[in-house]
Amino acid sequence: MTTAMNRLQDSVVLIAGAASGIGAAIAKRCIAEGAMVVCADYNLDPAMQLADTLGPSAAACQCDVTDSGSARSAVEFARQKFGRLDGLVHNAAAPSTSATVVDLDESAWRREIDVGLTGAFLMSKYAVPLIDASGGGSVVFIGSQFGRVATTKAVAYCAAKAGLIHLAKAMAVDHAPDKVRVNSLSPGAVATTRLLRRFRDFEAANATLGPAHLLGRIAEPEEIAAAAAFLLSSDASFITGSDMLVDGGYATR
Ligand SMILES: NC(=O)c1ccc[n+]([C@@H]2O[C@H](COP(=O)([O-])OP(=O)(O)OC[C@H]3O[C@@H](n4cnc5c(N)ncnc54)[C@H](O)[C@@H]3O)[C@@H](O)[C@H]2O)c1
């Protein structure tokens, strides 16, 4: 894959859930495109290791997106470290529990909705005013094709992702006058450790999940990061309130 241009030169991007998988790939891509990046994650150690490998334009902070004070602190950390904020990516999601609505524990339901949906609300609540004060920018929620089409035994995950897609639209309506664009990005299956909770390796994941995608394979995290960087950049200056499917055609049929 080619890495294009310096579309994010001098902009500051806060990524919630940056320590691994898609979040880490987005952080790398943003740095490659000239941004300064705050890697915020529940797990501080891997976030700090990532920021170390990314160099002086990256910094890490501990952040639990389900906690209002923690979300506020992460935004304040970005302000103190880099003086402004141009982009927010909400990427965090709790491990998904495989269960029907009948079998799912109430606590598992609450955890998935809390991290995946309420977390986006809390991060946005504190980040949008700083993006506004910085002259406008872009918010990107990492959704899923399962926010558009349902799948078996993933009721909390499907509901959280559908909510996230519509939260982006509602925020886009409210904040367009402030030049804050808000979009969601919905991947298909992506080769991250998230899949290794269900499959022994990526080859096995690809063999099972790949055929459900029109392109016949699962994605690499860098393919999702490329689309996120586009939505963060001024190349997407006329895009708000949209859900970008980056799903290899999964939801097409
Ligand atoms: N991997 C896939 O197949 C796939 C497909 C579609 C959508 N997605 C979505 O992409 C996003 C990233 O997925 P991934 O595969 O990279 O998963 P991942 O588990 O590798 O990454 C999730 C990150 O979020 C962090 N996190 C979890 N709870 C948090 C909290 N309370 N506060 C802050 N950070 C927290 C984790 O520490 C981790 O770094 C998720 O929103 C996921 O639903 C993934």
The ligand as an ORCA input file, in Angstrom:
! r2SCAN-3c Opt
* xyz 0 1
  N     -10.972     -6.410     13.757
  C     -12.122     -6.469     13.100
  O     -12.420     -7.463     12.414
  C     -13.098     -5.312     13.138
  C     -14.140     -5.288     12.209
  C     -15.044     -4.226     12.223
  C     -14.897     -3.214     13.164
  N     -13.875     -3.277     14.056
  C     -13.780     -2.199     15.046
  O     -12.522     -1.577     14.947
  C     -12.136     -1.082     16.232
  C     -10.759     -1.596     16.579
  O     -10.779     -2.993     16.552
  P      -9.459     -3.887     16.638
  O      -9.742     -5.107     15.875
  O      -8.262     -3.071     16.313
  O      -9.521     -4.295     18.189
  P      -8.482     -4.215     19.362
  O      -9.116     -4.977     20.472
  O      -7.117     -4.601     18.881
  O      -8.436     -2.647     19.708
  C      -9.316     -2.050     20.590
  C      -8.526     -1.076     21.437
  O      -9.437     -0.395     22.299
  C      -8.876     -0.362     23.595
  N      -9.929     -0.234     24.589
  C     -10.807     -1.191     24.989
  N     -11.584     -0.703     25.965
  C     -11.210      0.579     26.176
  C     -11.642      1.604     27.052
  N     -12.637      1.398     27.931
  N     -11.036      2.799     26.995
  C     -10.022      3.025     26.124
  N      -9.554      2.091     25.272
  C     -10.147      0.879     25.309
  C      -8.095     -1.649     23.722
  O      -7.120     -1.590     24.774
  C      -7.482     -1.762     22.329
  O      -6.244     -1.096     22.246
  C     -13.218     -1.535     17.207
  O     -14.130     -0.479     17.386
  C     -13.875     -2.691     16.481
  O     -15.216     -2.889     16.861
  C     -12.966     -4.291     14.071
*
